[in-house]
Amino acid sequence: MNKLVIFGVGLIGGSLALALKRNSPELRIVGMGRNGENLQTAVDLGVVDEMNLPIEAALQDADMVVIAAPVAQTPNILKLVTPHLGANTIITDVGSTKSDVIQYATAALGDRIRNFVPGHPIAGAEKSGVTAARADLFDGKNVVLTPSEETDVQACDKVRKMWSDAGAIVCEMPADHHDQIFAAVSHLPHLLAFALVDDLASRTNAEELFSFAAGGFRDFSRIAGSSAEMWRDISLANREALLKEIDAYQASLLKLRELLDQKDASGLHELFENASQKRNAWGAIPANKPRQS
């Protein structure tokens, strides 16, 4: 790969650029996006080489286009780039939802859908913007690809290689299965954190509550500091799967409430012990050992 174009040079897009430049400093990277100040910072930090070129110039001779902007921007970006894509230019994304992105790409790309490879790096932080980017963000982390039946095998292989070069371990799964999994283990936890912080912040004694909050609250609520725009888009994009997870979680809360109401010490202990054992067993896996495929 000689030229990479990244739409959205924030935490994920910027970290991908830095990771690839570790072993390929000659790689030419063009940053595109809405925030000119952020992109200028990316140039100043050496994350990208050029920024916000005219779309024809940006995509000329591009080997790969990575869409790393919030999911709701994906349709417009696809429409923008499609007329200017080279015959062999590969397009991929980093969105946390995949079924909707495949629908966007199918509508926008036409026959070029064969060169679109949906992807999702399982790495991130509550911080955003290019100043949060770091070269080791993907080292040893999962990246999930969800190619459709139309996806060209060679295009998928090239995206797989890009992420491997960035330090990640790549696996594949169907898009709908991906969306179900991440509704449970990623999207729901973020919604719970946002809801708790919003609830406490709306109370009349919010200042007092936050003044006494300590490590447990800090750990649980950390991800509520994430990008509101990004998580708004993710929540709406994965709405159906997320509604099912919220219903399931509400059932668990009702069970817990009933145990408390009945002063059921043994029932509470059993629930807590089961959760504690499962959490400790998962936490003992070295560095969240990635799955390989």
C-alpha positions in Angstrom: 0.0 0.0 0.0 1.4 3.4 -1.1 -1.5 5.8 -0.4 -4.1 5.7 2.3 -7.0 8.1 2.7 -8.7 8.3 6.1 -12.0 10.1 6.7 -12.1 11.0 10.3 -8.6 11.3 11.9 -9.6 10.9 15.6 -8.7 8.3 18.1 -9.2 5.3 15.7 -8.3 6.9 12.4 -5.2 8.6 13.9 -4.1 5.5 15.7 -4.3 3.5 12.6 -2.2 6.0 10.7 0.4 6.0 13.5 0.4 2.2 13.7 1.0 1.7 10.0 3.7 4.4 9.9 5.8 2.4 12.4 6.8 -0.1 9.7 6.0 1.9 6.6 7.1 5.4 7.2 7.0 6.0 3.4 3.2 5.4 3.3 1.4 8.5 2.2 -1.6 9.3 4.3 -4.3 11.9 3.5 -6.6 13.0 6.3 -10.1 14.1 5.4 -12.9 15.4 7.7 -15.1 18.2 9.0 -12.8 19.6 11.7 -10.0 21.5 10.0 -8.3 22.3 13.4 -8.1 18.7 14.3 -6.7 17.8 10.9 -4.1 20.5 11.1 -3.1 19.1 14.5 -2.8 15.7 12.8 -0.4 17.2 10.2 1.6 19.0 12.9 1.9 15.8 14.9 3.0 13.8 11.8 -0.1 11.5 11.9 -1.1 12.4 8.4 0.9 13.9 5.5 -1.8 16.0 3.9 -5.3 17.2 4.8 -8.6 18.0 3.2 -7.4 17.9 -0.4 -10.0 18.3 -3.1 -11.8 14.9 -3.3 -10.4 14.1 -6.8 -6.8 14.8 -5.6 -7.3 13.0 -2.3 -8.5 9.8 -4.0 -6.2 9.8 -7.0 -4.0 6.7 -6.9 -5.4 5.8 -3.5 -5.0 2.1 -2.6 -7.3 2.2 0.4 -10.0 4.5 1.9 -10.8 4.1 5.6 -14.0 5.6 6.9 -13.3 6.4 10.6 -16.0 9.0 11.1 -19.2 8.6 13.2 -21.5 5.9 11.6 -24.2 8.4 10.6 -21.7 10.2 8.3 -20.9 7.0 6.4 -23.7 7.3 3.7 -22.6 10.9 2.8 -18.9 9.9 2.7 -19.7 6.9 0.5 -21.7 9.1 -1.9 -18.8 11.6 -1.9 -16.1 9.2 -2.8 -17.8 6.8 -5.2 -17.5 8.9 -8.4 -13.7 9.3 -7.8 -12.7 5.8 -6.7 -10.1 4.0 -8.8 -11.0 0.6 -10.2 -8.8 -1.2 -7.6 -9.3 1.2 -4.6 -10.5 -0.7 -1.5 -13.0 0.9 0.9 -13.4 -0.2 4.5 -14.7 1.3 7.7 -14.3 1.1 11.5 -17.9 1.4 12.6 -19.3 -0.4 15.7 -22.3 -1.5 13.7 -22.1 -3.5 10.5 -25.5 -4.4 9.0 -26.5 -0.8 8.5 -23.1 0.1 7.0 -23.4 -2.7 4.5 -26.8 -1.4 3.5 -25.3 2.1 3.1 -22.4 0.7 0.9 -24.7 -1.4 -1.2 -26.9 1.7 -2.0 -23.9 4.0 -2.7 -21.3 1.9 -4.4 -23.2 -0.2 -6.9 -20.8 -2.6 -8.7 -18.0 -1.3 -6.5 -19.5 -3.1 -3.5 -17.1 -5.9 -4.2 -14.2 -3.6 -3.0 -16.0 -2.7 0.3 -14.9 -4.6 3.4 -16.8 -3.7 6.6 -14.6 -3.7 9.7 -14.6 -3.0 13.4 -11.5 -2.6 15.5 -12.2 -3.7 19.1 -10.1 -1.0 20.7 -10.7 2.5 21.9 -11.0 4.8 24.9 -13.3 7.4 26.3 -11.1 10.1 24.8 -11.5 11.3 21.3 -9.6 13.4 18.8 -6.3 13.0 17.2 -4.4 14.0 20.3 -5.7 10.8 21.9 -4.3 8.7 19.1 -1.4 6.3 19.8 0.6 3.8 17.6 0.1 0.8 19.9 -3.7 1.1 20.3 -4.4 -2.0 18.2 -1.5 -4.2 19.3 -2.9 -7.6 20.2 -6.5 -6.4 19.9 -9.3 -7.9 17.9 -10.5 -6.5 14.6 -13.7 -8.0 13.2 -14.3 -8.1 9.5 -17.9 -8.8 8.2 -17.6 -9.3 4.5 -20.8 -9.8 2.5 -21.4 -12.3 -0.2 -20.4 -9.6 -2.7 -17.1 -8.8 -1.1 -14.0 -9.7 -3.2 -11.7 -12.1 -1.5 -8.6 -10.2 -2.4 -10.0 -7.0 -1.1 -10.8 -8.7 2.2 -7.2 -10.1 2.3 -5.7 -6.6 1.8 -7.8 -5.1 4.6 -6.9 -8.1 6.8 -3.2 -7.4 6.1 -3.6 -3.7 6.8 -4.9 -4.4 10.3 -2.3 -7.1 10.9 0.4 -4.6 10.0 -1.2 -2.3 12.6 -0.7 -5.0 15.2 -4.2 -6.4 15.4 -5.5 -9.9 15.2 -8.2 -10.3 12.6 -11.3 -12.5 12.6 -14.5 -12.7 10.5 -18.1 -13.2 11.2 -21.5 -12.3 9.7 -22.7 -8.8 10.1 -25.9 -9.6 12.0 -24.0 -11.9 14.4 -21.5 -9.1 15.0 -24.3 -6.6 15.8 -25.9 -8.9 18.3 -22.7 -9.6 20.1 -21.6 -6.0 20.5 -25.1 -4.8 21.5 -24.6 -7.0 24.6 -20.9 -6.5 25.5 -20.3 -2.9 24.2 -23.3 -0.9 23.3 -25.5 -1.8 26.4 -22.7 -1.1 28.9 -22.2 2.4 27.4 -25.9 3.1 27.6 -25.9 2.0 31.2 -23.0 4.3 32.1 -24.6 7.3 30.3 -27.9 6.6 32.0 -26.4 6.4 35.5 -24.4 9.6 35.2 -27.3 11.4 33.7 -29.6 10.3 36.5 -27.3 11.4 39.2 -26.4 14.7 37.5 -30.1 15.5 37.2 -30.8 15.2 41.0 -31.0 18.2 43.2 -28.1 17.0 45.4 -25.9 16.0 42.4 -22.9 18.0 43.6 -23.0 16.2 46.9 -23.4 12.8 45.2 -20.4 13.4 42.9 -18.3 14.7 45.8 -18.5 11.4 47.5 -18.2 9.2 44.4 -15.0 7.1 44.5 -13.2 4.3 42.6 -16.2 2.1 42.0 -18.2 4.9 40.4 -15.2 6.1 38.5 -14.6 2.6 37.0 -18.3 2.0 36.1 -18.9 5.5 34.7 -15.6 5.9 32.8 -17.1 5.2 29.4 -19.8 7.8 30.0 -17.1 10.3 29.0 -17.1 9.0 25.4 -18.2 10.9 22.4 -22.0 11.7 22.6 -22.2 12.0 18.8 -20.6 8.6 18.2 -22.7 6.8 20.7 -25.9 8.4 19.6 -25.2 7.1 16.1 -24.3 3.6 17.3 -27.4 3.3 19.4 -29.7 4.3 16.6 -27.9 2.1 14.1 -28.1 -1.0 16.3 -31.5 -0.1 17.7 -33.3 -3.5 17.3 -30.5 -5.6 18.9 -30.0 -3.0 21.6 -33.7 -2.9 22.5 -33.6 -6.6 23.1 -30.5 -6.3 25.4 -32.2 -3.5 27.4 -35.3 -5.7 27.9 -33.1 -8.5 29.0 -31.2 -6.3 31.4 -34.4 -4.8 32.8 -35.5 -8.4 33.6 -32.3 -8.9 35.5 -32.8 -5.7 37.4 -36.4 -6.8 38.3 -35.0 -10.1 39.6 -32.4 -8.2 41.7 -35.1 -5.9 43.0 -37.3 -8.8 44.0 -34.4 -10.4 45.9 -33.8 -7.2 47.8 -37.5 -6.7 48.5 -37.8 -10.2 49.8 -34.6 -9.8 51.8 -33.4 -13.0 50.1 -29.8 -13.2 51.4 -29.0 -16.5 49.8 -30.5 -15.5 46.4 -28.4 -12.3 46.4 -25.3 -14.2 47.4 -25.8 -16.7 44.6 -26.3 -14.0 42.0 -23.3 -12.0 43.2 -21.1 -15.1 43.5 -21.9 -16.3 40.0 -21.2 -12.9 38.5 -18.0 -12.5 40.5 -16.7 -15.9 39.4 -17.5 -15.2 35.7 -16.0 -11.7 35.8 -12.8 -12.9 37.5 -12.4 -15.8 35.0 -12.8 -13.4 32.1 -10.4 -10.9 33.7 -7.8 -13.6 34.1 -7.5 -14.1 30.4 -4.1 -12.4 29.4 -4.8 -9.0 27.9 -8.3 -10.0 26.8 -6.7 -12.7 24.6 -8.0 -12.1 21.1 -9.8 -14.7 19.1 -8.0 -15.8 16.0 -9.4 -17.1 12.7 
